[in-house]
Amino acid sequence: MVVKVAYYELFEMFLALRQYFSNKRFKPFNSSMNFFAENLSPNQKESIYSYGILTNGYLSALKNLLKIKLSDSGSDDTHILEILKNPHCLFLSEDDPINDEQILSDFHALLGFYQSEEHLSSSIISTVSTLWRDVFSSIKAQYSRDIFEKTKIISDALLENDAISYLSTLSDRFYVEKGVVHFRIKPEFCISIDEIENIIIMPSVFSSRNLTFWYEGKNLLFFISLEAHRKKEFEPSDMLLLMTSSLNDRSRLKILKLLFGKNCTAGELAHSLRLNPSTVSRHLKVFKDAGFINIFSNDRKKIIYAINKAEIDKFLDKLNQYLTDQE
């Protein structure tokens, strides 16, 4: 296993784009992310949405960027120029699972439009180019002291702990059991520690969570917020915050109640609650992060949602333990 601690503006940009695209899941934003989101033009917002659909909510983009970074030692500027020449190199592939109703319903239509309309292609390229030039290429300089200090903290911690043990002190969104790392994401992902080939750990100006991560094969990428701290007894954990915040909405509570009765598609939930399907899809994304739902039949045609009662029971126990100071 090779562990590298470094700061990459290119990864930072695509994390910010992902968080903006899936804003319901990542809010509340930190101050830097708020500033970024509030200063986007309408055309940039539209391009970020389009590119988000084509890149599987930017997950395929992050996966492909990780592959590029590990196979090519070139600079971020070199890599962004290659992406601008060929933006579809970051698109969703046939091997990438889709578990997002928004992407499932819009991908093929938007892909056809992208391939036939020069405007969409130029709009995406223009937005990525402008954001890189005007925002992200200068982030390292703006936050150089904070990034250096965080990098030093991470590096010092890794002198005393292995990478996985250290990262687990920052978040409970993954856990280790019998030498296997289990990530609390949908679709589910786990990997044996012995199988991990590369781990990149980078401080992040824009990460809205203590710890955000993604993977490509046997390679893992972790973003540690500049504001991240090791778990403290009084602080609620990442998962507890995700779970409690997911219930802070009338429609989401109704969705859970329906799913307790039977498995449903997003369309069936939308019909029962008289909501827009895209609204239901956004709510379901929040429940995926919280672990309250399971996803089935992901065949790029239909997604079925089912309640994860065991995880909800664990949440209630965890909340009780936290409130009564027994955790």
N, C-alpha and C positions, 0 to 999 in steps of 0.2 A: 504494500500500500504506500503510495506517494502522497504526502500531505503538503499543500502549498498555501501559504497565506499571502495574499496580494490584493490590490485594488484594481478592478477593471471597469472603466467607464462604460464600456459597451454592455456588459452584463447589467450594470446599474440602469442604463437607459431602458433596456427591455423589461427589467423588473418594474420600473415606474410605469411603462406602457401597460403591462399586465395588470398592475394594481388599479390603474385608471379604468381599464376595460372592464374589470370585475370589481368595481368600486364598492358594491354592497358588501362584498366579502371582506374587503380590506379596510373599510372605515371602522373607527375614525382614523383618518390619515394623520401622519405627523406633520409638523409645520412645513418642512421642505416639500413634502408631497402635496400638501394643501396649496402652497404657492404655485407649484407646477400645474396642478389641475385648474386653478382659477385663472391662469394666464394663457390657456390654450384658446386659439381662435376657433370659430365654428367649423372652418374647413379642416383644421387639424384634428378636431374631435371626430369628424366624419371619417377621416383617413385612419385614425387610430382604431375606430370601430371596424372599418373594412379590413384592415390588416390583422386585427385581432381575430376576426372570423376565419380568415385564410390561414392563420398560424395557430389555430386551436387555442384561442385565448392566450396567445403568446407562449404556451407551454412547448409547442413544437419548435418555436423560435429559440427558446432557451436551451432546449435539448440539442438542436443543431449548432447553436453557438458554442456550447460546451464541447461538442465534437470537433468543431473548427479550432477552438483554442488549444485543445490538447494535441491536435495533429499538426498545428502550424504555429511556430513561435513568433510570427509577425506581430506588429503593433495593432492596437485597436483602430488606429486610423487606416491601416492597410486593410483590415477586415471590414470596416464600414464601407470603404470604397468598393470592395468586392460585392457586398450586399446591395449597394446602390446600383451596381451594374446588373445584378441578378437577384432582385428581391424575393422571387419565388423559391430561392434556395432554403428559405426558412418556413415554407408552407407546410401544412398538415400533410403527412404521407399516408399511404394505404395501411401502414403498420401501426399508426397512432390511434389509440382508442378515442372515441368521442363520447363524452358523458355529459354534454351540455346541450340542452334543447335549442338554445339560440344558435349555436354553431351547426347543429344537426339540420335545422330548418333552412339556414341561409347559405351554407357553405357552397353547394354546387351551383346555385344561381349566381352567387357573387364570383365564384371562380370563372364561370362562363362569361360574365360581364368583364372581369379583369382581363381575360384572354382576348376579348373582342373589342374592348374600349380602351384606347390609348389614354383617355382622361384619367381613369382610375389608377392605372399604372403610374402615370406622371404625378398624380396627387399623392400617392403613397411615397414615392421616391422623394418628392419635394418635402413632405412632412418629416420623414426620417432624416433627410439631409439638414433641414433647418434646425430641428431639435438637437441634432448632434453638434452642429456648428455653434448655435446660439446658447445652448444650455449645457449639455452633458460633457462636451470636450473641455469645459472650463470648471466643472464641478470639483475636480481634484485640486485645482489651484485655490478655489474658494474655501474648501474645507481641508486644506492640506494638513494643518496642525491637528484637527480632530481625527482625521483618517490615520495619521501617523501614530497618534496616541492610542487609538483603538487597535491598530495593527500590533503595536507593542504589547498591549494587554493580552491580546490573543496569543501572540508568540510566546510570551512569558508563561501563560497558562499551559501551553502545550509542552513546556519543559517539565511540567509536573504531572501532566495527565495525557493519556492518549486522546486523539481527536474526538472520537465518539463519546468518551466519558465526559470530556469538557463540554461538548455541544449539548449533551443531555442535561447539564446544569442550567442551561439557558431557556429550555423549553421542554414541555412534556408532550409535544406533538409527535414525538417518536420515542420508542423505548427498545431496550435490548433484552432479549430472552433467549437463553441457551446459545449465545453467540450469534444470534440473528437480530438485525435491526429492523424493527417494524415501524413504518411510517403511517401516521393517522391521516391518510389522504384517500380520495376516491379518484380513479380505481386504486384498490389496495396495492401497496408495494412493500416488499421486504427483501432483504439481501443479507447473506452471511457476511460477517465481518471479514472472514478469510477471503471472500470473493471480491471485495472492494479493491479496485485498481488505483483510482485517484480520488482525492478529496481536495476541492478548492474551497477555501474559507476566505471570505472578503468582508471587510466592514462596509456598511451601506448607509448612505445619507438618506435614502428614500424609503427603506423598508419600514412598513407600518407595523410590523410585528417584531418581537424580540429576535426571532429566528424564522427565516423563510428559506425554503430549499427546493431543489429539483434535481433530476437525475437524467443520465443518458447511459443506458446499459449498466456497466459496473462502475460508473463515474458519478460522483456526487458533488453538488454545488450548494454551498450554504452562504446566505447573506445574514450578517449580524448587524442589527441596528446600532448606530452610534450611541443610542440611548439605552441599549440592552444592559441588563444586569443579571447576575446569577440569581436563581430563584431564592426568595427570602420567605421566611415563615409567614409574615404578615401579608405578603403580596399574593393575590390570586394568580394561579398559573395561566398559561396561554390557553389551554383547553377549557378551563373553567370560565374564562372570559368569553371565549367563542361560544360556548354552550349557553351561558346566561344571556348574552346579547342576541343569540338567535331566537330567543323566545319573546323578545321585546317588540312584538308586532302582532296586531289583531289577526291579520290574514294568515300569518305563519302558524299561529296557534290553531286556527281552523284547519289548515292543511294537515297538521299533525293529527288532529282529531279524526279527519277523514281517513288518513293512512292507518290509524289504529283499527279502523273497520275493515279495510281491504287495500290491496295493492292497486295503484292507479298510474296512468300516464299523466303527463303534465296537462294534456288536453282535457282529460276527464276531470282533473282537479279544477281547471279553469272554468269548465262548464258548470260544475257543481257550485262553485263559489261566485260565478258570474264575474270573473276577473279576466283580464287580458292574458293570453298564454305567455307572453314575454315577461309579464309581472310575476306569474307563478314560477317561471324558469329562474328568475333572479332570487326568489325566496328559496327555491330548492338548492341553489348554489350555497346559500348560507347554511342550510341543514347538512349539506355534504361536508363542509368544513367542520361542523360540530360533531359529525359522526352519527347523527340521529336517523339517517335513512340509509338503506342499501339500494344498490342499482343493479338491475338485471336486463338481459336481452339487449345488450349494447351491440346491435348488428347494423348500425348506421341507418336503421329504418324506424325503430321504436325503442324508447327507453321506459322501463317500468320501475316505479319507485315503491319501496316497501319500508315499513317502520323498523327501526333497529331498537327494539324494546330493551334489550340487554344493555345497550349503551346509555339509554335514557335512565334506566335504573342505577347504573354506575354514576351518572351525573348527579342524581338526587342524593346518593350516598356521599359523593364528593362535596357537594354543596353543604350538606349537613355537617360533614367533618370540618370544612373550612369555617363555617359560621360558629361552630361550637369549639373551635380551636383544638381539634383532635387530630388534624392532618399530620 
